[in-house]
Amino acid sequence: MRKLGLLGSIILLFCMLTACSNNGYDQTQLNQNFLKETWMHQINLNPNNWVRGTDPWYLTGAPNNLEKYDRNAPPSKAITTLMVRVPDFTDITVAGDFQVQILGRAEHNSVFIVGPNAATRQISVEMVNNTLYIHKAKESKDCLKNVIVRINISNLRVLKNLGTSNIYGRDILSDRLMISSCDCGNVFLSGDMNLTRVSQTGSGTIAVIGANTPCLSVKAYGKGSVKINGHVGIQTISHRGNGDVNILGADTDSLTIDAYGNGTTTVVGYVNLKKVSANDSSRVYVYWINSNSLYVNASGNARIGLAGAVTNMNLDIIDASRFEGQYLHGNTVYARTRNWSHANVASDKKVFAAALDSSSIYIFGSPTMVSRYTSQKGAIIPIWVDAPPPMPTAVYHRPYKD
């Protein structure tokens, strides 16, 4: 009888342990694809990739092919170097299809136009208040891509590209710089710039290497891309287009992101992320995060990937969107998924989870810290791992310069 009693106790204990381990969760509902978060490995961390294949003058200061042709052109081609006398200026507006080279750290501002004699005379240079306005003459119907406008400037504050020109800038200095582009022209700048605002409504690329800014806002609407590297105090990103917004070297105490369309937004650095909203088929990826309070919402077919640490997070995921946050260690997490959406969340303290319709939530941590609610085919499943997932490497940043 004692042996039977002991055997019964063992069986009862085994059943209790099995019940505790399952805790009411159906592991057969587990989708292995939802466990694979690969977005961090897809982020480009090398800004040199942004400028690969650009103009040799921008990369090294060496003459580009156009300059070499002009220097070796026969007398019949009548190559001209035209100097334009201008007063001091801080703002530049470009409207045309010619090439622009801007050289910073100049003691005195100056403008030169280099190219075939007939073509150089089809470019107009005007001064409007403090703005240097360079544009194609109204009567001109020729292509002016064989013309270079070279500008020396000591302090650049406003740069506008209204046409198809490619603008290259080396050693640019600025105490407050605003850049805008509304056509298919590109802007590539390097130097030491307090960049305050970027507006991209065209289809080209704006790339800034050497941003040293405590407060920056970025607006990217359309097919164009914005790429910024340095010590970037990014505050707001409004991305409503199909291009990319890439921030490397972020160091911000408050950031909000609003994304629509089919574009990708990536922010890498040290980020106090306050709010992120991703809609349509947009992608938003951010690390390293260190936030006290964070609100996240996604809709459509959007994807959000976050990594770092957050004290309190509210999560609302709907439609077929997905939140990939197994590398975002939270303290208290409030997560709700609806429709066919999915969320990966990780918490050290408490998770309040609600999975409605046919949505799902995977929780990386103990099931004992989960307060859950499901309806219809909703699923909430804790994920056990042998070791905690490796955290991403933090990104080095340089101190602000006075």
N, C-alpha and C positions, 0 to 999 in steps of 0.2 A: 504493500500500500504506500509505503514511503517513496519507493521508486516511482510509482505511478503519480504520486503527488508532486515529486520533484520534476518529473517529465512534463506534467501539466503546467507547472510554474514556468518552466523554460519556454514552452510553446506560447503561453500567455505573454511573457516578456518579449518574445520575438515578434508577436503580432503588434504589441504596443510600439516597439521600436520602428517597425515597418510603417505603421500608421503615422508616427511622428515624422519619419523621413519623407513620406509622400506629402503629408500635410494638406491633402486635398488638391494637389496640383497634378495635372495630367501632362506628363512628360512626352507623351506620344504626339502632342500638338507642336512640339518644338520644330522650328524651321531653321535648318543649319545655315542657310544663306543669311539670315538675320544676325548671326553671330560673327560674321566676317566683316570687320570694319577696316577697310584698306585706304580710307581717304587721306590719312596722314602721309602715306607713302607716295601719294600722287601729287603732292604739293611741291612746286618748284622752289627750292631754297637758294638758288644761285641767280642773282640779278644779271650776271653776265649773259645768261641765256636770252634775256630780253633784247639785248643789243647785238646779238650775233648776226652777222651779215649786213649790218648797217654801214653807213658811209665811213670810209677810212679816215677822213678828217676828224670825225667825231670820236673815233676810237683812239687814234694816235696823234692827231694833228698833222699827219702827212697829207700831201695833196691827193685829192681823189681823181678819178679818171677824167672828169670834166676839166679840172684844173690842168692836168697833164696835157690834155688835148689842146687847151687854149695856149699853153706855153709853147707847144711845138707846132702850132698852126702856121701855115704859109702866109706871107703878106697879103695874098689875095683874099684871105678870110677876114682880114681887118678886125682883129681882136682888140677890145678896148677895156681899159680900166678907168672907170669914171668915179672921181671923188665927189661926194655931195656934202656941201657945207651945211651943218645943222647945229642948232643950239643944244644945250643939255636936255636930256629926256630920260624918263624912267619907264615909260610904257611903249610897247611895240604892238602894232596891229598889221597883220600880213594878209593880203587878199590877192591870190594869183596862183600860177603854176611853176614859178621859178624856185630855185633852191636858196635857202637862207642859212647862213653860218653866223652864230653869235659867239663872240669871245668876251668873257668877263675879265675882271681884275684890271680893266683899262683905266688909265689916269684921266683920259679925255674921251668923250663919246665921238664916234666917227662912223661914216657910212661909205662903202665902196661898192660899185657895181661892175662885175667882171663878166665879159662874154662878147659875142659878135657885136660889131658896132651897131648894126641895124636893130638887133634885139634889145641891147641895153637902153636904147632911147625909147623903147616902148614901156618902160617901167617908170612910174611916177612916185616921187617921194614928197610927202607933205608933212607939215607939223600942225597938229591940232591941239592947242593948249600944251600939255606935257606929253603928248603921244606922237610917236613917229609912225606915220601911216604910209606903208609901202604897198602899192597895188599896180595892177596891170592897167595901162592906159585904156580909156573907154573905146577908142577907135581900133585898138589892137585885136587882130584875129589870129595871130601867130602863136605857135607853141613856144614858150619861153623856158623850157626845161634845161636849155643849154646856157642859162644865165645864173650866176651866183651873186647874191646880195650879202655882203660881209659887213657885220655890225660889231663895233667895239663899244662896250657899255660898262660903266662902273657899278651900277646898282639897278637891277631889273626888278620892277614891281608888278607889271601887268604884261602878259603875253597872250595875244589872241590870234588864232589861225582860222581865217574865214574862208580859205580856199583849199586847193590841192597841193600847196607847197609842202615840202619836207623841211622842217626847221630843226637844226642841230645846234646845241649850245655846249661850250666847254668852259670850265672854270667859272661858272656863273655864281655871282654873289648877289644875295637879296636879303633885305631886312624884313620884307613881307611880300610874298609873290602870289599872284592869282593867275591861273592858266585856264584858257577856254579854247575849245576846238569844235567846229560845227560842220565840217565837211570830211573829205577822205584824206586830208593831209595828216602827216605825223609830226610829233614833237618829241625830241630826245634831248634831255638836259642833264648835265652833270656839274657838280660843284658843291657849294655850301649855301643852301637856300632855306629860308624860313617860309615854307610853303603853307599858305593859309586856306586856299580854296582851289579846287579843280572841277571844271565843268566840261564833260565830254558828251556832246550830242551828235557827233558825227560817226564815221565808220573807221577812222584811223586809230592810231595808238598815241597815247601820252605816257612817256616813260621818264621818270625823274630819279636819278641816282645821286644821293647826297642831300636828301631832305633832312633838315634839322629844325623841326617844328613842334611847338607845344600844343598847337590847336589847329586841326585840319578838318575840313569837310569836303567830301567827294560826292559829286553827282555824275552818274554815268547812265545816259538814256540813249538807246540806239544800239548799233552794232559795234561801236568802238570799245577800246580797252584802256584801262588806267593801271599803271604799274609804278609803285613808289617804294624806294628803298632808302634806309637811313635810320634816323632816330625820330620816329613818326608818332606824334601825339594825335592820332586819328580820333575824332569825336563822333562824326556821323558819316554813314555811307548810305546813299540812296541809289540803288542799282535797279534800273528798269530797262533791261535790254538783253542783247544776245552776246555781248562781249565779256571780257574778264576784268575783274578788279582784284589786283594783288598788292598787298601791303606786307613788306618785310621789314622787321625791326620796329614793330609797334611798341609803344610805351605810353599807355593812355590810362587816365583815371576814370574815364566814362566813355563808353562807346555804345551806340545804337545802330543797328543794321536793318534796312528795309529792302527786300529783294523781290523782283518780279521778272517774268520772262524766262529765257533759257540760258542766262549767263551764270558764271561761277564767281563767287566772292571768297577770297582767302585772306585771312589776317594771321600773321605769325609774329609773336613777340610776347610782351607782358600786357595783358588786357583786362581791365575791369569792365567786363561786358554787362550792360544793363538790360538790353532788350534786343532780340533778333526775331525777325519775321521773314519767312521764305514762302513764296507762293508760285503758282504755275509750275514750271519745270526748273526753277532756279536751284542753285547749289550754294550753300554757305558753310565754310569750314574755318574754325577759329581755334588756335591754341598759342600760347599758354594762358589760360583764364584763371584769374583770382578775383572772385566777385562775392559780395555779401548777399546781394539779391538779384535774381535773374528771371526774366520772363521770356519764354520761347513759344512761338506758335508757327505751325507749318500747315499748308493746304495744297491742293492740287497734287502734283507729282514731285513736289519739292523734296530736297534732302538737306539736313542740317547735321554737321559733325562738330562736336565740341570736345575739348580735352583740357583738364586742369582741375580746379577746385572751386566749389561754390557752397555758400552756407545755406541759402534757401533758394529753391527753384520751383517755378510754376511752369508746367508744360501742357500745351494743348495742341494735339496733332490730329488732323482730320483728312478726309478723302483718301488718297493713296500715298500720302507723304510719309517720310520716315525720319526719325530722330536717332542718330548714332552717338550715344553718350556713355558707352561703357568705360571710357577713359576720363570722364568728368566725374570726379568724386564729390558727391553732395552730402550735406548734413541732413536737411529735411527736404524731401522732394514731393511735390504734388503733381501727379501725372494723370492726364486723361487722353485716351485715344478713342477715335470714332471712325465709322465707316470701315475702310480696309487698311487703315494706317498702322504703323508699328513704331515702338520706341524701345531703345535700350537705355536703362538708367542704372546708376550705381549710387548707393547711399551708405553712410557709416552709422546712421542713427534711425531714421524713420522714413518710410515711403507710404504715401497715401495714393493708391493706384485705382483707376477706373478704366476698364476696357469694355467699350460698348460695340454693338453691332458685330462686325467680323474682324475687329482690330485686335492687337495684341501688345503686351508689354513684357519684356524680359528684364528681370531685376538681378543685377550682379551683387549678390550678398545673401544674407540669411533670410529665410522666409519668415522668421519670427518678428522681423521689424516691419512687415508689410501689413497695412490695412487695405484690403482689396474689395473691389466691387466689379462684378461682371454681369453683362446681359447678353441675351441671344448667344452668338458664337464667340463672344469675347474671351480672351485667354490672358492670364497673368501667370508667368512662370519664373521661379527663381533659378538662377544659373550658378552652379557650383564649379569652381576651378581649383586645380591643385595649388596654384600660386596666383597672386593678384596680377592683373595684366600690367605689362611694363608701361611706364609713363613716358610721354614724348620728351625729347631733349629740349631744354629751354634754349632760347636764341639770344646770343650775345648782342648787346647794344652799347653804343658809345655815349658818353655824357653830352648833354647840351653844351654848346659853346656860348659864352657871354657875348 
